[in-house]
Amino acid sequence: MPITNTAPPEQAQSATMAAGAAQTADPALAQHVLEGLSRPQRALSSMYFYDDAGSRLFQQIMELPEYYPTRTEFQVLTQHRAAICASLVPENQAAFHLLELGAGDGLKTKILLRQLLEAQANVVYAPVDISASALEGLASSLRHEMPTLQVQPLVAEYAAALAQMRTQAGRKALLFLGSNIGNFHPEARQQFLAALSKQLTPNDRLLIGFDLQKNPRQIRAAYDDAQGVTAAFNLNLLTRLNRELGADFDLGQWEHFTDYDPQVGVIRSYLVSRRAQQVHVAALGRSFAFAAWETIHTENSYKFTLPQIEALGAAAGLAVQQVFTDEQNWFADVLFAPHR
Ligand code: AVI
């Protein structure tokens, strides 16, 4: 049995911490860890990678020589910025809202925003995030760099932001860049796209970044870099559980493992237990037993083909209008419109 309901004697002290840790622990995270570590094949969501340290490590990943997606999408947006912006701006230069889901530091979006300003587009940029501080950072850098741009940050869940925007007059152009779509489980991805599509009116547009299938070795290397930054990013999840849930993961006893399945087109990442060990999670008041070399699955990163992208869109009521890609066909930013 992987789970022990009673803490072994040497862990009695941390068990008494349970009440204290549980008071400060995020209940959603605690519940997720309980469910994820209770399964026969253990799994935690990559959604929890992004605490402050995880977000900093992800910034470092994006600079790595092996991690081609960010650089390549940057090239795609730079090379095709005029055509992309032309596809987002409504006919007759009408006023429109540009909504961005998961804007991050906005570095890539700024390529498009500059282009839109240059073309004197009548645009309101609305970055959407549940973190008010992330949005404030982006909005203040935009006030400095592009003082004439109208910015209307929306602190909301994606679905709520879209529902709120639905009643606004004029086109909504949605951006979902960075291949974030690749981190969804296929079913969740389809549900997400269908939910987005439901909120769109026929004149709206959606631009999504997809990492494309390519040489499997190149993909694998991007998630197993020589400097070990991706390993640190994956392991940071355990540091987070130690801090936020009073867990006692010994980081020296865990390692990062990743592999690419070229038939499915997915990178799967794991944390591997180097030896048989017990881990106590104070906020849950429970211990979990791991066998030597047992794994916790932590991330999927799907890679796509163009026919798959078309099928994905079609199943959600979205038609591919244009595909913007780099010379090597490594990455695509795909423009969809609702088909009704
Ligand atoms: C955020 N997301 C698109 C990244 C990816 O490539 O799947 C997260 C990542 N995981 C490891 N390296 C980068």
Residues whose N, C-alpha, C, O or C-beta is under 5 A from the ligand:
A	BS01	AVI	I61 G178 S179 N180 S301
